[in-house]
Amino acid sequence: MHPSIHMQFLSQLKAGQRAVISAIEAEDTLFHRLTALGFRVGKPLSIMRRASFNGPIHVRLGTTDVILRVTEADRIQINAI
């Protein structure tokens, strides 16, 4: 049994929260797309907006803004800061 390990995903953050990417667990196509957009382990990000009814998430990585589906954000593990 693992000691209290609590993984947090990008999809769980609320607007205004900040985090650092700790892992990206996605199939090759999505992994390459996310890295091309600037998502990399160790990179800080912030949630700008969340659409209602489980809609897309507006993420800022440095000076780049990206809109992600919740299913894509579910593949990105983070540490909130």
C-alpha positions as CSV (number, residue, x, y, z in Angstrom):
1,M,0.0,0.0,0.0
2,H,1.3,3.4,-1.0
3,P,1.6,6.2,1.6
4,S,-0.9,8.9,1.0
5,I,-0.1,9.7,-2.6
6,H,-2.5,12.3,-4.0
7,M,-2.1,12.9,-7.7
8,Q,-3.6,16.1,-9.0
9,F,-4.5,16.8,-12.6
10,L,-4.7,20.0,-14.6
11,S,-8.4,19.3,-15.1
12,Q,-9.0,19.7,-11.4
13,L,-7.7,23.3,-11.1
14,K,-10.0,26.3,-10.9
15,A,-9.6,29.6,-12.7
16,G,-6.8,31.7,-11.2
17,Q,-4.8,28.7,-9.8
18,R,-1.2,28.1,-10.7
19,A,0.8,24.9,-10.9
20,V,3.9,23.2,-12.3
21,I,3.6,20.2,-14.6
22,S,4.9,17.0,-13.0
23,A,4.1,14.4,-15.7
24,I,2.3,14.0,-19.0
25,E,0.6,10.6,-19.4
26,A,-0.7,10.5,-22.9
27,E,-0.6,8.5,-26.1
28,D,2.1,9.5,-28.5
29,T,0.0,11.7,-30.7
30,L,-1.4,13.7,-27.9
31,F,1.9,13.8,-26.1
32,H,3.6,15.3,-29.1
33,R,0.8,17.8,-29.6
34,L,1.0,18.9,-26.0
35,T,4.8,19.3,-26.1
36,A,4.6,21.2,-29.3
37,L,2.2,23.6,-27.6
38,G,4.7,24.1,-24.7
39,F,3.5,21.6,-22.1
40,R,6.7,20.1,-20.5
41,V,7.5,18.7,-17.1
42,G,8.7,21.4,-14.8
43,K,6.9,24.2,-16.7
44,P,4.7,26.5,-14.7
45,L,1.2,27.4,-15.9
46,S,-1.9,29.1,-14.7
47,I,-5.6,28.6,-15.4
48,M,-7.1,31.7,-17.0
49,R,-10.7,30.5,-17.5
50,R,-12.9,27.4,-17.3
51,A,-16.0,27.1,-19.5
52,S,-19.2,25.9,-17.9
53,F,-20.6,22.4,-18.1
54,N,-17.2,20.7,-18.3
55,G,-16.2,22.8,-21.3
56,P,-12.6,23.7,-22.4
57,I,-9.9,25.1,-20.1
58,H,-7.9,28.2,-21.0
59,V,-4.3,27.7,-19.8
60,R,-1.4,30.2,-19.9
61,L,2.1,28.8,-20.2
62,G,4.4,31.8,-20.0
63,T,3.2,34.1,-22.8
64,T,1.4,31.4,-24.7
65,D,-2.4,30.8,-24.2
66,V,-3.8,27.4,-25.0
67,I,-7.3,26.0,-24.9
68,L,-7.5,22.4,-23.8
69,R,-10.4,19.9,-23.6
70,V,-11.0,18.5,-20.2
71,T,-10.0,15.0,-21.5
72,E,-6.6,16.4,-22.5
73,A,-6.2,18.2,-19.2
74,D,-6.9,14.9,-17.5
75,R,-3.6,13.5,-18.9
76,I,-1.4,16.3,-17.3
77,Q,-0.3,15.7,-13.7
78,I,0.5,18.9,-11.8
79,N,1.7,20.2,-8.4
80,A,-0.3,23.3,-7.4
81,I,1.7,26.3,-6.3
